Amino acid sequence: MKKGEVRQQQVPMESVYPITIGPDYRFIRTDLWYKFYSTLTYMAFGLVLGVGYFRLINRQRIYGREHLKKLKDKGFITVANHCHIFDTVLTGMALRPREVWFASVQRNFEAPYYRKMFRMLRGFPIPDGVFGLRQILKPVVDTINRGKIVHFFPEAELWHLYQGIDYFQRGAFYLAHQANCPVLPIVHLFKPRKFFGKEISKNILTIKTVIGEPLYPEDPVIDGGSANLKSVQKMSDTVQQWMKDEMAKYHGKKFD
């Protein structure tokens, strides 16, 4: 899909509990109390969903982990296609045992039930409005400089089990230029599992997760300058095309 044709979120999160994101909002919390509970929550989801559901039932297999090893002890940004209700867990499995922070749209942190779960799973909101990216710039760059991983879904909208690549938002690639760090692309590929030629269930899958080579900014920001938007767009286009190519190889057909 092209700009202006971006699909609407299939699993909409209703904004019931609006939050105010002021200048002192803690996007990426590092206090011990939060890290203790978030680690327990993250481990529980990883064990039940990551190992039990994705690895055992859906046979998730991860390829390209050697690219992750190239960035050992370094901070960077990861991006993946937004294709499953629990694709944060899918992505976390690919990046284990590294600590990952997940960026998501603000309304996900205002929805009933989900808002606390997102926060406890090391999630943080991207504020609404034209200055939203500016508000998260410093905490994201600081986190990367501490050797951590920050993850984005550049498609922005979730479409459960969708196998195609939509128009990319450029925020993750802009932040990579500001932090002068690589972007590590990830793509999740699905096929329905079959029994005697019949599909078992739309949620019982064979999952292939591919980690691509790290991509560095062609024209990184130096000494507090401004990001070169052509370089940002080129990085976005390169990652998007890589995902499309991997999708085409896996499914045996091209995706626009």
ABEGO torsion letter per residue (X at the ends): XBBGABBBBABBBBBABBBBBBAABBABBABAAAAAAAAAAAAAAAAAAAAAAAAAAAGBBBBGAAAAAAABGBBBBBBBBBABAAAAAAAAAAAOABBBBBBBBAAAAABBGAAAAAAAAGBBBBBBEAAAAAAAAAAAAAAAAAGBBBBBBAAGBBBBGBBBBBBBBAAAAAAAAAAGBBBBBBBBBBBBBBBGGBBABAABBBBBBBBBBBBBBABBBBGGBBBBAAAAAAAAAAAAAAAAAAAAAAAGBBBX
